[in-house]
């Protein structure tokens, strides 16, 4: 009978071997929610930096995690769950939320798209805000949403302190906002700013990134 290719089988074995370690399984559980820097992981796990580095290298080697540099501070990096890393193994709903709040700096693109996409897949309400809101939603965000048939709310960008509630499940989708507000809590998605290039391709990339992440997060939350 036909079996899966040896390379695919070996890759699957490597993932199971990596996940068999309790610390690495915990790291992957955290990465299913959002991106984390080594410093944030170390604080969460309470382990020495050299041991954490070993675990992260193992996860990278098994194709479970990837790393990239922060757009805000190039000395800082974030780990994220690799695309398709846990197909068939994703954990179930674990977190209650009465509302999901997406936050970026200007509330003109990424957070607006995230809130609109969330409303397509979840009955939990969502909204968005910015730490330093722009005057209007970016044209590129409006265009990419229209191309995908996703309606953007007819709202001007709003300040975080005008929107946030204590009970919100907060998702920062911008490195600058995340690093500006270290005590905000919630989870972080390190989505590149499409306005840096301001091209259709950049907005398509941000839209796809956010869409995949929302598809992963929505089953993890239940209405509180």
Buried (B, 14 or more C-beta within 10 A) or exposed (E): EEEEEEEEEEEBEBBEEBBEBEBBBBBBBBBBBBBBBBEBBBEEBEBEEEEBEBBBEBBBEBBBBBBEEBBBEEEBBBBBBBEEBBEEEEEEEEEEBEBBBBBBBBBBBBBBBBBBBBBEEBEBBBBBBBBBBBEEBBEBBBEBBEEBEBEBEEEEBBEBEEBBEEEBBBBBBBBBBBBBBEEBEBBBBBBBBBBEEEEEEBBBBBBEBBBBBBEBBBBBBEEE
